[in-house]
Amino acid sequence: MQHAIRLLVILGSCGEAVAPGDPAGAVKVVRSEMRLQALDFWLRNPDYLAGELVTKVEAGELATSYLDTADHLLKSPEPDLRWYPMPRWHFGAYEAIDDAFAVLDAYGLALVSRLGGVVKTARSQFFLTTKGQTAVNDLAHEPHLSWYTEQVKLVALAAGTDSGSVLKQRQYRQAEYARTKLGTIIAPIANGVAARLRTLRTGVGPDNGGSEE
């Protein structure tokens, strides 16, 4: 159920507007599973999300106040409680989403459209329905679930409009992510991000060498 909730809020905050020809009743869409998996990775791994915010501050794309946000992601017990690591496979962080989407589809909150032939699916698209958007809005007022609707805003900020392949490339720039053996859990980078934060806050230029750990 938590996986289903994460996917629901990702569609709500990171989905783009639907276009003519999309399913009736759909209001937002994520048009590739690769992008959906990359977004889910950041929602499940606050340390990697914090690292992306720090990178954007270093690049001048975000205000320095987001260093405090990154620090909060590393130190707050809530993000740590919501940490759900993912294994790495050939195309990066991945966890099967069929069961979670089956839950969303059963309640009419979201649906999947698979493009391609019978033998091989060329691409899957993931749609949020009107009912699903209402559910996302309701989650924002639930004391125990509103964390997801707030956290996913930072995920959307970090991701921007980058395609799934670009997001995966960005995640692979983290040495710990890239060198994780296939089928094993992707290692955390909290210590490395904390060191980058300390460097920036003491006025020394960002350390661009080495890995995050």
N, C-alpha and C positions, 0 to 999 in steps of 0.2 A: 504493500500500500504506500509506503514512503517513496518508493521508486515512482509509482504512478503520480503522486503529488508533485515530486520534483519535475517530472516531464510536463505536467499540467502547467505549472508556473513558468517553466521555460517557454512553452508555447505562448503563454499570456504576455510575457515581457520581451521575448527575443524573436517572436514570430513576425513575419512581414504581412502586409495586407494581402488579402486574396485577390485574384485576378479573374477576369471572365473565363469561364470554362472549369473553374474549380467547383468542388461539390457544393450543392445548395445547403445553406445553413452554416457554412464555414465562415469564420471571420478573420482568422490568422493562419499562417502556415510556416513551417520550417521545411525547406525543400530538399534536404538531404539528410540521411542518417548520420553521415560523417560530422556535419555541423551539430546535430542534436547530441551526439556522443561527446563531442568536444565541450559543448556548453554544460552538459551534465557533469563532466569531469571537474570543471571549475566550481560548480555548485557543491560538489561532494568533497572537494579538497581546498579548504580555505587558505592553506599556505601557498598553493600555486596561484590562487586568485590574488592573494596579497602581492605575490611576486609580479604579476601582470600590472597591478596598479603602480607599483614602484617603478617598473620599466616605463610606463606612460608618463610618470612624473619626471623621470630622468630625460625623457625625450621632449619634454615641454608640452605634452598633449593633455596633461591634467594639472590642476593647481597643487601646490605643495601641501595643502590641507589634506590631500588624499594619503599622505604619509601616515597621518593619524588613523585614517580608516584602515590602512594596511596593518598598522600596529595593533589595532583592535581585533582584526581578523586573526592575528597570531596569539593574542593574549586572552581574549574573551573565552570563558568556558563554553558558551553556547555554540560557536562555530566548531569547537573541538568535539562537542557532543554530537554534532551533525556530520562529523567526518566519516565518510564511507569510501574507503579506498577502492580503486579499480585495477584490474589486471591489465597488462599490456599484451596486445596481440600484434599481428603483422602491420595493421594500420593504426597502431596507437591504443590508447585507453578504450576499452570496449566492454560492455555488458549487454547481454541479450535484453531486448525491450518488449518482446512479444507479449509476455504475461502482463506487464504493466499496462501496455496499450489495450489489452483485452479488457482490463478493468475499466479503463476510461471509455472504451467503446461501448461496453455493456451499460454504462450509465448515460450514454449519449453526450459525453463531454469532449471527446476527440475521436478522430478516425484516421486511418492510414489508407493512402492511395498508392498502389504499387504499379509502376510503369514498366513496360517491357514484355517479353514473350513468356510463354508457359514454362520453358526450360530454365530461363535465366531472367531474374528481375534486374532491369537496368537501373532503376532508381525508386526509392520510396519517398513519399511526401507525407508530412504529418500535419493534420489540420485541427485547429481548435474550433469548436462549435460555439454558437451563441450561448447555449447552456453551459458550456465549459468556461466561457468568459465570465458568466455570472458566478460560477463556482470560484474562479480565481479572485474575483472581487470580494466574495464572502470570506475567503481564506484570510484576506488582509485584516479582517476584524476578529479572527479567532486567536485567542491568547496563546495557544500552544502551536499554532501553525503559521502565524503571521511572519515568523522568522524567515520562512521560505520566500514569501513575496517580497521581503525587503532585501534578502541576500541576492536574489536573482536580478535585482536592479543593478548590482555591482557586476554581475556576470555579463549583463547586456552592455554595460559601459565598457568593460574590458574587451568584449568581442567586437563591438561595432557591427559593421555590415560584412565583415570578412567571411569568405566562403569556408566550408568545412575543411577543405584541403589547406587553406592558409592558416586556419586555427590550429590544425594538427602540426603544421610546420612550426608555428610559434611554440607549441607545447614541447616539441622535440628539441628545441634549443636548450632546454634544461637538461643538463648532463645526466642527472639521476633518472629522469624520464627515459631518455634515449638509451641508456645502457641497462635498463631493466630487462631481465631475461623474459622471453615469451612465456606467457601463462602465469607469471608471478606478479605480485602486487607492486605497483609503482611506488618507489620510495619517497618519503616526505622531504621537503626542502625548507622547513621552518627555520632551522638554524642559519642557513645561508641567507634567507630573506631578512632575518633579524639583523645580520651583520651588515647587509646593504643599507638597511634603515639607519643603523648607527653611523655608518660612513656618511650618508647624506646629511644627517642631522648635525654632524660635527663640522660640516662645511668642506669636507674633503671630497674630491671628485669621485664619482661612482666607480667601483671596481668592476671592470669589464672583463677581467681575466678569470679563467677557471670556471668551476661549476658553482651551483648554488649552495653546496654543502662545504 
